[in-house]
Amino acid sequence: MSSSAESAREAVAAGVQGIIVSAHGGRQLDGLQAPIEALPAILDAVRGSKVEVYMDGGIRSGRDVFKAIALGAKAVFMGPTNYMGAYT
């Protein structure tokens, strides 16, 4: 998981195949940039490599999924609370 361009560059140098841009389960909300805000810099940091970038955190709707994909994320992850409301 990554939340900064610097950690993304370190991950690429370590040979990872993918990076998840995350707020680490919401435990770092006060200390980190929101994943959607960090995503462009992280994508720039891995440009030219074969590393895939995914996003996790702050995804509450299809609109949020669209934004992340439009910015360049390969896919997004979201918790069950986001989609379970459709069934209640």
DRENDO-1510 file (C-alpha; in Angstrom, 1 decimal, always signed):
<recs>
REC; n; res; u; v; w
REC; 1; MET; +0.0; +0.0; +0.0 .
REC; 2; SER; +1.2; +3.5; -0.7 .
REC; 3; SER; +0.0; +6.9; +0.2 .
REC; 4; SER; +2.8; +9.0; -1.4 .
REC; 5; ALA; +4.9; +9.3; -4.6 .
REC; 6; GLU; +8.0; +8.6; -2.5 .
REC; 7; SER; +6.7; +5.3; -1.2 .
REC; 8; ALA; +5.5; +4.4; -4.7 .
REC; 9; ARG; +9.0; +5.0; -6.1 .
REC; 10; GLU; +10.4; +2.8; -3.4 .
REC; 11; ALA; +7.9; +0.1; -4.1 .
REC; 12; VAL; +8.8; +0.2; -7.8 .
REC; 13; ALA; +12.5; -0.1; -7.0 .
REC; 14; ALA; +11.7; -3.1; -4.8 .
REC; 15; GLY; +10.1; -4.8; -7.7 .
REC; 16; VAL; +6.4; -4.8; -6.9 .
REC; 17; GLN; +3.9; -5.6; -9.6 .
REC; 18; GLY; +1.1; -3.4; -8.2 .
REC; 19; ILE; +0.4; -0.6; -5.7 .
REC; 20; ILE; -2.8; +0.1; -3.8 .
REC; 21; VAL; -3.2; +3.8; -3.0 .
REC; 22; SER; -4.9; +3.8; +0.4 .
REC; 23; ALA; -5.7; +5.6; +3.6 .
REC; 24; HIS; -4.8; +2.4; +5.4 .
REC; 25; GLY; -8.3; +1.5; +6.5 .
REC; 26; GLY; -9.1; +5.0; +7.6 .
REC; 27; ARG; -6.6; +4.8; +10.4 .
REC; 28; GLN; -4.6; +7.6; +8.9 .
REC; 29; LEU; -7.3; +10.1; +7.9 .
REC; 30; ASP; -5.8; +13.0; +9.8 .
REC; 31; GLY; -2.2; +12.3; +8.8 .
REC; 32; LEU; -2.5; +11.5; +5.1 .
REC; 33; GLN; -3.7; +13.0; +1.9 .
REC; 34; ALA; -7.0; +11.5; +0.6 .
REC; 35; PRO; -6.3; +8.6; -1.8 .
REC; 36; ILE; -8.0; +10.3; -4.7 .
REC; 37; GLU; -5.8; +13.4; -4.1 .
REC; 38; ALA; -2.6; +11.3; -3.9 .
REC; 39; LEU; -3.4; +9.2; -6.9 .
REC; 40; PRO; -2.1; +11.5; -9.7 .
REC; 41; ALA; +1.3; +12.0; -8.0 .
REC; 42; ILE; +1.6; +8.2; -7.4 .
REC; 43; LEU; +0.7; +7.5; -11.1 .
REC; 44; ASP; +3.4; +10.0; -12.2 .
REC; 45; ALA; +5.9; +8.3; -9.9 .
REC; 46; VAL; +5.4; +4.9; -11.5 .
REC; 47; ARG; +5.1; +6.1; -15.1 .
REC; 48; GLY; +7.3; +4.1; -17.4 .
REC; 49; SER; +7.2; +1.0; -15.2 .
REC; 50; LYS; +4.8; -1.9; -15.6 .
REC; 51; VAL; +3.4; -1.4; -12.1 .
REC; 52; GLU; -0.4; -1.3; -11.9 .
REC; 53; VAL; -2.0; +1.2; -9.6 .
REC; 54; TYR; -5.2; +0.5; -7.7 .
REC; 55; MET; -7.1; +2.7; -5.3 .
REC; 56; ASP; -8.8; +1.9; -2.0 .
REC; 57; GLY; -10.5; +4.3; +0.4 .
REC; 58; GLY; -13.1; +7.0; -0.1 .
REC; 59; ILE; -15.0; +5.1; -2.7 .
REC; 60; ARG; -18.7; +5.7; -1.9 .
REC; 61; SER; -20.4; +5.7; -5.3 .
REC; 62; GLY; -20.1; +4.9; -8.9 .
REC; 63; ARG; -19.1; +8.5; -9.4 .
REC; 64; ASP; -16.1; +7.9; -7.1 .
REC; 65; VAL; -15.2; +4.7; -9.1 .
REC; 66; PHE; -15.4; +6.7; -12.3 .
REC; 67; LYS; -13.1; +9.5; -11.0 .
REC; 68; ALA; -10.4; +7.0; -9.9 .
REC; 69; ILE; -10.5; +5.1; -13.2 .
REC; 70; ALA; -10.5; +8.4; -15.2 .
REC; 71; LEU; -7.4; +9.6; -13.2 .
REC; 72; GLY; -5.6; +6.3; -14.2 .
REC; 73; ALA; -6.3; +3.7; -11.5 .
REC; 74; LYS; -6.5; +0.2; -12.9 .
REC; 75; ALA; -9.3; -0.7; -10.5 .
REC; 76; VAL; -10.7; +0.3; -7.1 .
REC; 77; PHE; -11.5; -1.6; -3.9 .
REC; 78; MET; -14.4; -0.8; -1.6 .
REC; 79; GLY; -15.7; -2.2; +1.6 .
REC; 80; PRO; -19.0; -4.0; +2.0 .
REC; 81; THR; -20.8; -1.1; +3.7 .
REC; 82; ASN; -20.7; +0.8; +0.4 .
REC; 83; TYR; -22.8; -1.7; -1.5 .
REC; 84; MET; -24.8; -3.4; +1.2 .
REC; 85; GLY; -27.2; -0.4; +1.5 .
REC; 86; ALA; -28.6; -1.3; -1.9 .
REC; 87; TYR; -30.0; -4.5; -0.4 .
REC; 88; THR; -31.6; -3.1; +2.8 .
</recs>
